[in-house]
Amino acid sequence: MSRSTGDKDGGELARTFDYWSPAFAPDPYPLLRRLRADCPVARSDELEGFYILSRYEDVNAALRDHATFTSTVMTAPAIPV
């Protein structure tokens, strides 16, 4: 799995990515396409921070690598009201 901080624009896009945003829900595909192209492995600072894997290959690798990527301790942010 490649680890990328992305280009300047893609990295900023990832840092501020919020999957609960009303702007994201109606049509997530352009944003996801841009993340895949510019910053496929990134971290968002929103919602107390989380990692974004936007390419199938990276998600598949993470799901198969239990030593590196574990869900033993995991918290999910509350849905904003």
N, C-alpha and C positions, 0 to 999 in steps of 0.2 A: 504494500500500500504506500503510495506516495504521500508525503506530508508536505503540504503547501501552505504558505501564508498568503499566496495569491498576489495579484498585482495591486496597485494602490486602490483602484476603484473596487475591485472584487473583494479585497480584504476589508475595506470599510463597509461594504454591503453586508458581508458576513458578520462583522462585529456588531452591527445594529439590527440583525435579523431577528424578528419576533414572529413565531409561527401562530400566535394568537391574534395578530393584527388583522383588523377587518379588511384592510387593503390586500392582504395576501390570499385570503380564502376564496374569493370569486375566481381568480385565475392565477394559480401558483406557478404555472409552467414557465413563463418568461424568466422569473426570478430564479427558479431551480436550474434552468438551462444556463443562465449566466453564472451561477455558483459552480456548476460542473465545469464550465469553460475557464473561469478566472480563479476560482478558489475552491477546489473540490474537497479539501479537508480543512475545516476552519473552526473557529470558536466564536460564539456570539457572547457578548457581555450582557445581553438582555435576560430577564427572568432568572437572575442569580447565576447566569453563565451556563452554557452547554455547548457540546461539539456538534458539528454538522458534517455528515458524510453524504455527499450528493451524487456519487457515482456508484453504480451497481457493484463494480469490482471491489470498491473499498468497503461497502456495506457487507458484502459477502465475506470478505476477508476478516472483518471485525467479528462477524457472527461465528466464524469458525475458530477464532483465536481466543479461547477462554482464559489463557494465562495473561494476556495483555489487556483484553477488553472484558471486564466482568460487570455483571449487574447485581452482584451480591449486595452492595449497598447502593441504593438508588432512590432519589427523591424526584418527584415530578412537581413542577410548579403548579400552583393552584390556577384554575381557570379564572381569568379576570371577570369581574362582574360588570 
